[in-house]
Amino acid sequence: METLESLIEKLGGLSPNEINYVSNFDDIILEIAGLRDYRSIKLLISFFDDNSDYDELMFSVIHSIEQFDDLIYVDNILTSIKVLYENSPRWGSIVLMRIINSESTKEAFIKELLQGSDEIKGIVRDFLIKIGNKGKELSYKVSPIISRITEPSGA
């Protein structure tokens, strides 16, 4: 079995111009997921690409990182939120929507977020505002979270 580091290196070495790019990418993601190493969350976040022609591969990354316990998952997402915001805001928004749509993950996310830095809270708030601007139902889902993280006490 290969190490997480060697698989990440292999994944990074793939080119979308390769004949079997999609299947090779997906196979490596499956191998990484099989390791069940929480360090993969932060490492895989760098593979989100708003310009990818293969949304299914981005969802493979999502499914791989979502396999972990909620607290481990959200902690790693929050510590990597700036990378998501700067490098892949579309997929960052999708990751956050998936968190919000899972009640247990959302509660863990809010708990960790309230303990986070002002910078992390600000980035999450920006993400949530953009998500909320996409429609009334989405606004309804994100507004309570935005309110909680903008309260001075964070309560």
Sequence and secondary structure as in RCSB ss.txt:
>XXXX:A:sequence
METLESLIEKLGGLSPNEINYVSNFDDIILEIAGLRDYRSIKLLISFFDDNSDYDELMFSVIHSIEQFDDLIYVD
NILTSIKVLYENSPRWGSIVLMRIINSESTKEAFIKELLQGSDEIKGIVRDFLIKIGNKGKELSYKVSPIISRIT
EPSGA
>XXXX:A:secstr
   HHHHHHHHHT  TTSTTHHHHHHHHHHHHHHHT THHHHHHHTT  TT S HHHHHHHHHHHTTS HHHHHH
HHHHTHHHHHHH HHHHHHHHHHHHTSHHHHHHHHHHHHTS HHHHHHHHHHHHHHHTT HHHHHHHHHHHHHHH
STT  
